[in-house]
Amino acid sequence: MKKVFLFLYFSIISLLISAADTFVIFTPADHHFPLIKNGKPCSILMDINEDKGVKMAIDNLQQDLLNVCDSQSEINTKASDKQCLLIGTLQTPLIQKLIVSGKIDRKELEGKNEKYILQVVTAPLEGVDEALVITGSDKRGTIYGIYELSKQIGVSPWYWWADVPVKKQTDIYIKPGTYTDGEPKVEYRGIFLNDEWPCLGSWSQEKFGGFNSQFYKHVFELVLRLKGNFMWPAMWASAFYDDDPQNGELANTMGIVMGTSHHEPMALAQQDWKRRGKGEWDYNHNAKELRNFWTSGMERVKNWETVVTVGMRGDGDEPMSEGANISLLENIVKDQRKIIETVTKKKAKNTPQVWALYKEVQDYYDKGMRVPDDITLLLCDDNWGNVRKLPNLNEKPRSGGYGMYYHFDYVGAPRNSKWINISPIPRVWEQMNLTYEYGVRKLWIVNVGDLKPMEYPITFFLDMAWNPEKFNAQNLQRHTEDFCAQQFGEKYAKEAARILSQYAKYNRRVTPELLNAQTYSFHYNEWERVVNEYNLLALDAHNLGFLMPASYKDAYDQLILFPVQACANLYNMYYAQAQNQRLAAEQKTEANRWADKVVACYERDSLLTHYYHKVMSKGKWNHLMDQVHIGYTSWNNPPKQIMPKITRVPEQAGTYTFIETNGYISIEAEHFTRAIAEGETTWNLIPDFGKTLSGVTTLPVTKTPDKMCLEYDIEIEKAGSVEVTLLLAPTLNFNDNKGLRYAICLDGDKEQIINFNGHYQGELGKWQANPIIESRSNHLLAKEGKHTLRIRPLDPGIVIEKIQINTGGLQPSYLGAPETLK
């Protein structure tokens, strides 16, 4: 009973989570506010002095409304309509009027962080009868309210980054009431673009000319639509503030708090040092130049929102030199804080700072290194999603709190993981829930690599960062379904979510870059089982894509179909290589068929990539799948894809021998030991004919077979009576009802003449239902061991598909027993 109660409890909680804050309906309703009525949106009213970042979000909302109803909403700074959408930040005169008049509850917003409220207000201003008011406690609060409205009217946060279509609506109404998501539970919530070459770097270079403000405008908008507020920028060959002077200005305007990665202190990129640094990256020998360099970094960002990384690692994200010690590192942080105070003219504690306990830096902390209490300690996972360290539950609280640096992408040992999503949501939830419950609540940042194809895990990470307490093990799949409903519509959400979840689970078993022919075993049919699982999933993904409207195709291909097809193909390729290796070691020519499949899968991988780059979304995402993922021999990627090694076994004529297995022998007709044709007629193979492999017949079909036979060498375990069954194509007695005949014998004994269809009288029967004719003959073998079966056609038009010899153990089956090739 208790288990049933818990199940019902969590099910109810799950439904509340997804439904509590829905305020939009798509049909006219009394006492609801008409946001769009008969295809026309209401106007937007804002304060003339509204923040630039909020204005940018309002402009985006105007475009979102246009995309929904094909009609443009006016943006005004003076009231002109009886009904309008009124948007503003708490501090603006426009919203203060509503506060003073009691139309908006001051307590809901004052002193709050990044909170919005959305409510319908009657007579908010003179000349306005009714308004839908979106207001925020601060700039980002208002922006989040704007984008929440966009999301609920049908504009996915991924509308640009995943080409999610916007469903057209004629009417959109807002329910009565006050709506809010409250305040975020984690203060800073963001993503790190990393390991960005060759994919994201090549793409941004081609589309925007590099990692400039045109590129980042799209990234910042995405982060804000997902209710994030923080970023570490791309840095492999880039310097965020240096590459485009507008980058920093734009981030600050739009409302994104910028930082620099765990090994790039004082708001400066590694590339900044490479371009302008003087001397060694060594504080023991070059402290003055480093201090000057760090000062320049703080001067550049002093008027913008930023979280400053402090501390120091070796150049290029390497450990410090052997001479580095705790005292030196503590002095480095002290000197950096002096620079912060000098430049900002404020106490260091008033500038947010973070010290990343990444790799060996955690060892320094464990050995006693400490930094001032106001600095956020950024804890880290092991680069593979396993949290390394958490605060002691009894530890004294820090004013700077704790953060977590998490990974969806990684470059390093034991093998790179850069190509595709390997992060199932249950696993992310389990580790980040652990993180949150242990008091890590100041900053969450996740390494997302090239951003695509991590669309869903990014969404989940930022949703969870807003309020980890909303999530539990029972409602995670509901979140996936809600995500899929947002991208593809409710009708397809459940199946799309199942596929999305399942492929991430499969990819986490072993990452694609680590997968090889030795990963899975042939014991317990393990290899076959995992390949079949992925193939079934790929088939389901393929089928669902056919059911969806064409408008969803590009989004579906990006978010689900491509990753599933590409990863299933990878499994098929390595399974084929494993089979090739196994059979080649036994010198079986069947190894060659698997070798061919390796080649085919390797080629298909490149074709899938070509489709992603050149066909999908009309080539919008060229280069995003450039990452090498086949052919790894060490932790790092080779310069280009390398096809898995295959072995071919020489094909030799007349080598086929078939052995008795479990009381039967089964032979595909084309695998004859000898084929004799000394007259005017010849043997002809018809590939893919019939129910299994192929068919063998005589040509020309207008001539009676002359001096022809097929011979099959077989090995029998004991003497006695055997039954030979030929599985023949269901050819009818077209020759004036005479029937078609063949001669059969074992070891050259007296032939039996069999007419297998002479008795056919035109009645409907089993030949039509089961497209095969089974023709039997009985033979007596005087001894065990080797024997030769000979079949001689006596009439044209006979097609032999398969031969079965029953020595006592043959079981009924529709396709016939599997071949028993020696």
N, C-alpha and C positions, 0 to 999 in steps of 0.2 A: 504494500500500500504506500509506503514511504517513497519508493522509487517512482511510482505512478504520480504521486503528488509533486515530486521534484521535477519530473518531466513536464507536467502541466504548468508548473510555476515558471520554468525557464521558457516554455513555449509562449506564455502570455507576455513575459518580459520582452522576448524577441519581437513580438508584434508591436508592443508599445514603442520600442526603440525606433522601428522603421516608420511608424505612423503618427506619432504624437505631434510632430511639428508641421504636418502637411496643411497648408492654408490656401491652396489653389484648387479650384474646380473648373471644368471646361464646358459647363452649360450655364445658361442664365438662371439666376436664383434670386428670389426676393430677399431683401435685407443683406445682400452681399454687394461688395464694391465692384463695379465694372472696370476692370483694368483694360480689357479689350471688349468692345461691344460692336457686334455686326461688322467685324473686321477692322475697326478703327480703335487705336490705342488712345488712352487719355494722355494729356500733356504732363510734362515733368516740370516741377517748380523747385528751384534751388536758390540758395543765397548767392548774391553776386560775389561775395568774398569767400566762397567755399574753397577748401583746400584743393590744390591742383590734382593731387592723386585721386580724390573723391570725384572731381570733375571727369577725369579719365574713365573712372568706373561708370559714371553716369552716361558718358558717351558710348561705352560698350553696351550698357543696358538699352540705350536707344537703338543700337544696331541689333541687339538680341530681339527686341520687340518687332523691329522691321522684318527680321528673319522668320518670326513666328506668324505674323499676320500680313506681311507685304505692304504695310502702311507705316509711314514714319511718324514718330511722336515728336511734338515740339518741346524744346527745352527753353523754359522761361526763367527770368529772375524777378518777375513781378506777377502777381496773381491775375489771371485773365480768364480762367474757366471755372465753372461751378463745381466741377469734379476734377481732381488732378492727383498725380503721384508726387508727394512732397518729400524731398530727400535733403538731409542735412546732418552735420555733426553737432553734438551737444553745444559746443562753444559758439556756434554761429548765431547772429542776431535772429535769424528766422526761427530757429529751434528754441531759442531763449524766450521768444514770445509765447510759444506753446507751453513752455515750462511755467512761465509767470501766470498764464491764464488757466493753468491746471489741466490742460488738454493732454499733457505728457507728464508722467510721474517722475519727478526729479530723482527720487531715491533709486529708481531702476537703473540710472546711468551714472550719476555722479560718483566718482571714486572707483568706477569699474574699469576693467581692462578688456579692450577689444570686444565689448558687448554691443549687440544691436537689439533694438526692438522694432517690430513691424506691427502696426495696428491701424485700423480704420478709425478716423477721428471725424466727428461731426462738427461743422462750422469752425474749423481751425483758425481761419483768418477772415477778415472782412472780404466779402465777395466770393468766398469759397464755401459751398454747402457741405462738401464732404471730401476727404482726402485720405488716400492710403499713405501713411507716414512711415518712412524708414529713417531711423536716426541711430547714431552710434555714440557710445561714450567717448570715443576718440576716432581718429581718422580711419584706422583699420576696422573698427567696429562698424562704421557706416559702410565701408567697402564690402565687408562680409555680408551685411544685410542686403546690399544691392545684388551681389552675386548669388545669394540664397534665392532671391526672387527669380533671377535668371534661370537658375537650375530647376526651380519648381514649375516654371512655365514651359520647360522642355529644352533648354539649352544646356547641354552637357558641359562640364568643365573641360572635357576633352574634345570639344567641337572642332578645334583647329588642329590639335596635336594627334588626333586619331580620326579625323574626318567624320565625326558622328553627325548624322543629318538632324535637322531641326524639323519637328513635325508641325505642319501648318494648323493654326487654330483660328476660328472665327470669333469665339467668345471665351474670355478668361475672367473669372470672378474670384474675389478674395473673401474668404470666410470672415465673419465677425470674430473679434477677439484680439488678444495680444500674443505675439509669437516672438520667441527668442531662443537662441542656443546657449544662453548664459555666457559665462566667461570660460576661456580655455583653461584646462587643468595643467597643461605644460606651457610655460611662458614662451619659449622659442621653439618653433616647429619648422623643420626645413629639410632641404635636399642638397646633396653634393654632386655636382656634375664632375665625373672623374674617369680616368682611363679612356679618355674621349677620342683617342685616335686608334684606328683609322676611320671610325664610323661617324660619330657626331662632328668631329673636326672637319672631315672631308665634306660632309653634308652642309654644315654651316658656311664653309668657305664657298661652296658652289652656289648656295641660295642667298647668302647675305654678305659674302666677302669676309667672313670670319666671325669670331665671338664678339660682336659689336652690339651697340644699343638696339639695332633693328632685330637682332637675334634675341637679346635678353628681354625685350618688350614682351615677346610671346611667352618666354619662360616665367617672367614675373607675374604676368596675368594668370597663367595656369596655377602657380603657387597660391595666389590670392583666391582664385575661384575654389581651390581645395582647402581654403582657410589655413594655409601656412603663412609664415611671416619671415622666414630666415633662409639664407643660402650661403653655401660655399661655391664659388664659381669654378668653371673649367680652368685647369692650371697646368696641364702637361707641357704645353708650348705657349701658354697664354699668361698675360698679366691683366687682370680685370680692369684696373683703373688706368693702366698705361695704354692698353690696346685701343681704347676708345674713351676719351675724356668724358663722354656723355654717359658711360656705363654707370658710374657712381651716382651721378646726378639723377639719372632715371630711376635707379633703385630707390633712392631716398624720396623722390617725388611720388612714386607709385606706392610706397609703403613697405618695401622689402628691407629688412635688416640684413646687412651684409657682414660676413666674416671671411676669414681666410683659413685654409685647411690646417690640420693638426700640426704640420711642420713648417708653416709659413707665418712667423710672428709679425706683429705690429702692422697689420693691414697691408702687407707687402707680399707679392708672389715670389716664388723661387725664380721666375723669369725676370722679375725686377732686378734681382741681385745679379743674374747672369748678364743683364744689359748694362747696369750702371754701377754694380758693386766694385769696390776697390780692395784688392788683396784677397786673403783667404777667408773662408767662412769658418773662422776659428776665433772664439772670444779670448782665448789665452794670448794670442799673438796679434789680434787685429781689432781690439775692443773699440778703439776710437772711431774707426771707419764704420763699424757695425752700428754704433750709437748714432752716428750721423745719418746713416742709411735708415735706421728705424725712426728717427725724428722726421725724416722726409715723408715716411708713410703716415705718421700720425697727423702731420700738417695737412695732408691731402684729404683726410676723412674727418677732421675734427668737428665739422659742422653737420655731419650726417649721422644717422642711426647706424651703429655698428657694434659688434661684439668682437673685441680685440683678442686675438690669440697671443698668449705670452709663452715664454720658455724658449727652448731651442733644441733642434735635432741636427744631425749631420746634414751636409749638403745633399740634396736629392733624396730626401726622405730616408736617410740612412742613420744608423746609430752614431752618437758622438764619438769622438776619438777616445782611445783608451785612457788618455789623461783626464778625461772629463770626470768630475766628482760632484757629489751633492752640494758641497759648499759653492763651487763655481756656478752650478745651475741656479741655486738660490740667489746668488749675487746678480746673475743675468736678469732674473725676474725683478729684483729690486731696482736695477738700473732701468729696465723697461718701464716700470711704474713711475719713476722719476721723470722720464721722458713724457709719459702720458700727462702727468700733472703740469709740467712746464708748457706743453703745447695747448692743452685744453683750459688751463687756468682754473682747474677744478681739482678737488681731491681725487686721487686715483680710484677710490671706491665708487665714485659717481660715474665712472665709465665702465660699462659691462666688459668683463674679461673672462677668458676661458683658458684653462691649462689642460691639454689633452694627455691623458695617461695611456699613450699608444705604444704598444710593443714594449721596448726596453724602458720607456719612461715610467711605466707602471712599476718596474723593478726599483727605480729610484725612489718612488713613493713608498713602496713596501719596505725599503731600507731606511726610511725616516725623513725623506725630503718633504718639506712643507712650504706652502705658499700662503699669503694672507687670506683671511677668512672670506673676504668678499669676492675672491676669484672662484668662478665656477669650476669644479673638478669634472672634466669631461672623461667619463669612463668609456671603455670600448669593448666591443666583442672581439672574437679571435679572427676577424675578417670573414668568417663563415657563418655568422649569425648566432654564435654561442657566446653569451655574455661572460666576460672574464672576471669581473670584479664588481661587487655592489657594496654600498655602505653597510656597516654594522647597524643592526636595528636599534641598538642602544647608543649609537654614536651621537655626540653632541651636534645639533643642527648647525649648518654653515649658512652665513648670510648670503653667500654666493650660490649655495645649493650645488646640485649635481646634474650632470648631463650624460647622455649616452650617444656614442658614435657607433652606428650600426651599418651593416653591409648587405646590399643586394648584389653587389658587383665587387670583384676583387682581382687584382693582378699580383700574383705571388705563388709561393709554394703551398701545397703540393702541385697545384696546377691552376692556371688562370681560370676565372669564371667571368666571362665578359659577354658572351654571345646572346643569351636568352634568359628568360625568367626561370629561376630555380628556387623561388621562395614561396612555398605554400603558406597560406594565411594562418592556419592553426599553429604552425611553428612560430611565425612572427608574433602572433598574439601571446603565445605561451612565454616567450622570452621577454617581450616588452611589458607584459603584465607583471612578470617577476621584477623587472626593472622599476616599474611604477610603484609597486607595493613596497619596495625597499627604499622608497623616498627619492628616486631620481626623477625630478619634476621641473627642473629649470630649463633644460634644453634637450631636444631630441633631433638628431640629424642622421640621415641615412644616405649612404653612398649608392647612387642609382646609375652609375656608369653613364651610358649614352642617353639616358632618360627613356627612350624607346628601346626595347619593348617591355619596360617595367611599369606600364600604365596602371594596372590594377594594384600591385603591391604598393606603389606610391600612394594611390588613393586610400588604401587601407591604413597605411602608416600615418598619414596626416589626419585621417578621420579619428584614428585611435588616439593620436597625440592631443586632439582637442578635448576628448573626454574618455580616458581609458576605462572609467567606471561603467560606461555603457555596454562594454563588451564582455561576453563570457563564452565559454566553449560551445554553448548551445545555440548562440545566435550568429556565429561566424558565417555559416552558409547563407543565412538570410541576408547578411551584408553583401555577399557575392551576388546573390539574386537581385538585390536592389541595384547594385552597380550595373548588372547586365540589363535590367529593365530600363535603366537610364540611357544605356547606349543603343539597345535593340528593341525596346518595347516589352511590355508585360507578357505578351503572348509567347515570346521565345526565351524569357529570362531564366526559367528554371533549368531548362536543358543546357542553355549556354553557360550558366553558372556551374552546372555539374562538370561540363567539359573543361572549363577554365580552371576549376579546382583540381580536377584529376590530373591534368597535364603537369601542373606545378608539383603535385605529389610525386608523379613518376620522375620528373626531372631532379627531384631532391634525393631520390634513391642513390643516384650517382650523377654528378653534373655532366653535361654533354662533353665537355673537354676531357673529363676523366674516363668516360666510357670507352671500352675497347673490346676486342674479341674475347678477352679473358675475364671480363667483369662477372658475367653470369656463368653458371655451371650447366652441364648437360644432365647432372644428377637431378632427380625429381622433375625432369622436364622444365627446369627453371628458365633456361634461355627461351624455349618455345613459348612458355607461359607469359613472360614479360613482353615478348614481341607481339604475341596475339592480343594482349591487353592494349598495347599502344595502337595496333592496327585497328582494333575495334573502336577505339576512341577517335582515331583519324577518320574512320568511316562515319561515325556519328557526327563529327564536326562537318564533314563533307555534306552529309544529308541535311543537317540543320541549315547550312548555308543555302541550299536549294529552296528551302521553305520560306526564307526571309524575302521581303521585298528587295528589289534591286538597289534601292537607295541606301540600304545598309551594307552593301557588299564590301566597300573599301574599309569601313570600320570593322566589320566582322573579320575580314581577311587579316587585318593588322592585330586585332586583340585576341583572336582565337584560331582561325583556320591556318594561317601561316605557321605559328609556333607549333601547333599540334602536328601538322603535316611534316614540317621540317624535322621535328624530333622523332616522329615515328619512322621517317625515312632513315634517320641515323641509326636507330635500333635495328632496322632491317639490314642495313649495310654491315654492321658489326656482327650480327647474327649470321649473315651469309659468309663473312670472313671466318667466323668460328667453325661453321660447317665445312668450309673449304679446307681449313687447316686439318680438321679431324679426318676427313675423307681422303685428303691427299696423303696423309701419313699412312693410310691403309692402301694406298695406290689404287683407289677406286675412281673410275672416270666420272662418277657422279660429282666429284669435286669441281669439275669444270663448269657444271651448271651453276653452282654456288659462286664460282669466280665471276661468271657472267653477271650474276645478280649484284655482286659488289660493285662492278663497273657501272651497272645501270643506276644503282642508288647514288653512287658518287656523282654521276652526271645529273641525276635528278636534283641533288642538292644545289648544284649551280643553276639549274633551271628555276627552282623555287626562289632562289636569291634574285635571279634576273627578273622574275615576276614582281617581287617586292620592290625592286628598284625602278623598273621601267614601265610596268603595266599598271600596278596598283596606284590608285589616286593620280593617274596620268604622270607618273614619274616624280611625284612630290618628294618621295622619301629615298631618292637615290643615295647610295653609300651607307645607309643606316644598318645594313646587314653585311658590311664588308669584313666583319671580324672573322678571323681564321678560327675554325672550330673542329677541323679534321686534320689529323696527322701529327699531333703532339708527341714529342719524344722526351721533353723535359718540362719544367714548370711553365716556361714561357712559350709563347706561340712561335711556330716557324714563320718564315717570311711569307709563305703562301701555303694553301691547302696541299696536302700530300695524300694521295689515295692509299688506303690500306693495302699491304702486300698480299698478293694472292699467289697460289701455286696451281699450275695446270698439269694434269696427268696425261701423258700421251695416249691418244685414242688408237687402239689396235683392232683391226678387223678380225672377226672370228674368236674373240676372247670371252664372249658372253657364255657364262655357265650359271645354271640355276639350281639351287639346293632346296631340299625338303626342309621345311620349317614348321614345326607344330602340326605336322600331319598334312601338309599341302605344299604345292609349288605353284607360284603365280608368275606369269610372264607377260610383259607388254609385247605385242606382236612385232613391233619394229626392232626389238632386241634379239633378232635371230643370230644364231651362231654362224650359219651359212645360208646364203640365198643363191639358188641355182636357176639359171634361165639360159638355155642353150638354143632355143628356137627363135621364132619370130616375135614372141611376146616377151615383155620385161616386167620386173617388179617395180612398183611405184609406191612411195610413202606419201600419205596425206596428213601433214602436221595438224594437230589440234582437232582431229576428227573424233567424233563419238564421245563417249562418256569419260574417258581418262586421258591417255597420252596422244594417240594417233590411230590411223588405220593403214593397213597394207593391202594393196590390190594389184591386179594385173592390167597392163595396157598393151595394145589398144583393147577397149572393151568390146569391140566388134569381132575379135578373133578368139578362138578357143585356145586356152593356155597350152603351150607346147613345151615339153621337156622342162617343166618348172617344179620347184619344191622349196619349202623353207624347212631348215633343220635347227633344232634346239637341243643343246647338250644339257643334260640334267643329272643330278645325283640323288639317288633314292636310298633311304636308310635301311630298308628291309624288303625282301621279296614278297610277292603277293599280288592281289588284284588291285588295279587302280582305275579310276574313272577320269577321263579327259574331257573337259568342257571347253569348246571354242565359243567365245563371245563375239558374235558376228553382227555387222550392221543389219538392220531389219529390211534388207532388200527382198522384194516380193518376187514371186515366180512369174516374171514378166515374159518368159519364153514359152508362151502357149501353155502355161500351167505345168510345164515339165518339171520345174524345180531346178535348183542349183546344187551341184555335187562337189564333194572333195574326197580325196583318199587319205587315210591316216594310218600310220603304223609306228611301232616302237622297235628300234634296233633292226630294221629291215625285214621284220616278219611280214606275214601275209597282210596286205592292205585291207582295211575295211572301207567300203564305199558308202558315204553318208549323203543322203539327199535331205537337206535341212529345211526346205520350204516347199517341197512339192505338194504337200497336203493342204496348202493354203487355199481356201475357197472364197475369200473376200469378206469373211466375217470380221467384225471388230473384236479385238482381243488384246492380249497382254503385250503384243509387239508394239501396239500404238501407245499404250499407257507407260510401258517401260521400253524405250527405244533400243532394244537389243534382241537378238535371237540367240538362245543358248542351245548349242548342239552337242550331244554327249556320245561318247563311245567308251567301251570297257576293254581293258587290256590286262594280260597276265604277265608278270615279270618273274623270271625264274631265279633271279639273284638280286642282291642289293648292289649299290655302287653306281657307276656311270652308265648312262643310257642316252640314246638319241631318239628324239621325237621328230617324225617327218610328216609334213602336211603338203599334199599335192593338189592344187586346184584342177578341177575337171571342166569347169564352165567359167565364162567371163562374168564380171559383175560382182564377184565375191569380195567382201571387205572384212578382213580379220582385225579385230581390235585387241583382244586379250585371250590368253590361254590359261586354264587352271587345271591342275592335276590333284585330285583328291586321293590321298593315301590313308585317309581315315579321320582327318581332323579339320577339314574345310568347313567353315561356318557360313550360313547364308548372309549375303550382303548385297546392297544395291549396286555398288560400283565394282564389286569383286575384291578379293583379298589384295593387300599391298604386295608389290613385286618382291620376289625372293632371290634377287641377284646375288651371286657369290662375290 
